[in-house]
């Protein structure tokens, strides 16, 4: 799996709202037109940061901690 630890805004919203009655539907870029052109799949690389020893939690862990502190 080439993009381990990544997620879409849809997946992120579903995770945040999983314990609510809110229904989240995916929306394609075509259904949400924007003036600026967006890349099809843009994932931020943390390779340089990792090379300095940075260890970051998985987004699931970070979100769980945030929600617990919220």
C-alpha positions in Angstrom: 0.0 0.0 0.0 1.9 3.1 -1.2 0.0 5.8 0.9 -0.1 4.2 4.3 -1.2 6.7 7.0 -3.0 9.0 4.5 -6.7 9.8 4.3 -9.1 11.8 2.3 -11.2 14.6 3.7 -14.2 12.3 3.4 -12.5 9.5 5.4 -11.4 12.1 8.0 -15.0 13.5 8.3 -16.4 10.0 8.7 -14.0 9.2 11.5 -14.7 12.5 13.4 -18.5 12.0 13.1 -18.6 8.2 13.6 -20.4 8.4 16.9 -23.1 10.8 15.7 -26.2 10.4 13.5 -24.6 12.6 10.8 -24.4 11.0 7.4 -21.3 11.9 5.4 -21.4 11.4 1.6 -18.3 11.5 -0.6 -18.1 14.3 -3.1 -16.1 14.2 -6.3 -14.0 17.2 -7.4 -16.4 17.5 -10.3 -19.3 18.0 -7.9 -17.4 20.6 -5.9 -16.0 22.9 -8.5 -13.2 25.3 -7.5 -11.4 28.1 -9.3 -8.0 26.7 -8.6 -7.0 23.4 -10.3 -6.2 20.7 -7.8 -4.0 17.6 -8.3 -5.8 14.3 -8.5 -3.9 12.8 -5.5 -1.8 15.1 -3.4 -0.1 13.7 -0.3 2.4 15.6 1.7 5.7 13.9 2.1 7.4 14.0 5.5 10.5 12.2 4.3 12.8 15.2 5.0 11.3 15.7 8.5 11.7 12.0 9.2 15.3 12.1 8.2 15.8 14.5 11.2 14.3 12.0 13.6 10.8 13.4 13.7 8.3 10.8 14.7 4.7 11.6 14.2 1.7 9.7 15.3 -0.6 8.0 12.8 -3.6 10.3 12.0 -5.9 7.9 13.8 -3.9 8.2 17.0 -3.6 12.0 16.7 -7.3 12.4 16.1 -8.2 10.1 19.0 -6.0 12.2 21.3 -7.5 15.5 20.0 -11.1 14.2 20.4 -10.3 13.0 24.0 -8.8 16.4 24.9 -11.6 18.3 23.2 
